[in-house]
Amino acid sequence: MGSLDGKVALVTGAARGIGAETARVLAERGARVVINDLDRIETAEDLARKLGASRAVAVRADVCDPAQVAELVKVAATAFGGIDILVNNAGGSLGTPRFLEEVSDEDWRRVIDLTLTSQFFAARAVAPRMKAQRWGRIVNISSVAGVYGDAAIWSPAYAAAKAGVCGFTRQIALELGRHNITVNAVAPGGTATEHLREIWATNWPESPDERERRWRATIPLQRPAAPVEVANVIAFLASEDASFINGATVDVNGGERMR
């Protein structure tokens, strides 16, 4: 895979899971990485220390607050002299109910704000810098739930937000391509993260192991993704190797769902 030497990447929601693995992979490939998180900043700082002070820094910011996002981008650019890559990874279902009539107005707004609106705030904040340098990569994280729906785990708010990520990706790809900025999305299926285990424990407390066994049987590869397998796709889209991919949503689900 192409080198990311000299590039500066901002990864949101990156203290653990796919975000943390993405930060690590980008750093391994030569990028300097700004690791953002809100609730797990100590974990993000620990990851930054492991990657090295010259390679990574952790910054606490709430990506649902446009003022904090603007400051986050400014800090990222100051820390390493610019910003070339944005990975919009922050998002989640926030434990909201799975069923339509149980979802409150507040549940809906919280999930849409975190999972979709935060990506708008971050992309808007980095766009002027990327336009000025005539180079940029924006990779937005969607989900199998946003492309196909998912009856097993995800809520209507989460599926709607992740579907919105795909539409948002296509629209700004049309707009920013003329500035040599590509915008793509990645739609992971089930990935072996702490977060997925927590969701299973909540939804199937009686037998999460049996649920996992039945779920594995629906995947042709017979296993979930490792976070690094998703991170590798993100890193590819952030590199020159993907220079003519724009406006795409890439499925990373082991063939569980096929278009």
Protein Blocks (a to p, Z undefined) as FASTA:
>chain_A
ZZfehiacddehilgcjllmmmmmmmmnopacddddfklmmmmmmmmmmnopkloccddd
dfkbmklmmmmmmmmmmmnopafbdcdfbgceklpafbfklpcfklmmmmmmmmmmmmmm
mmmmmmmmmmmnopacddddddfklmnopaklmcfklmmmmmmmmmmmmmmmmmmmmnop
acddddddddddfklmmmmmmmmmmlmmlmmmmmmmmpmnlpacdfklmmmmmmmmmpmk
lmmgghiacddehhmacZZ
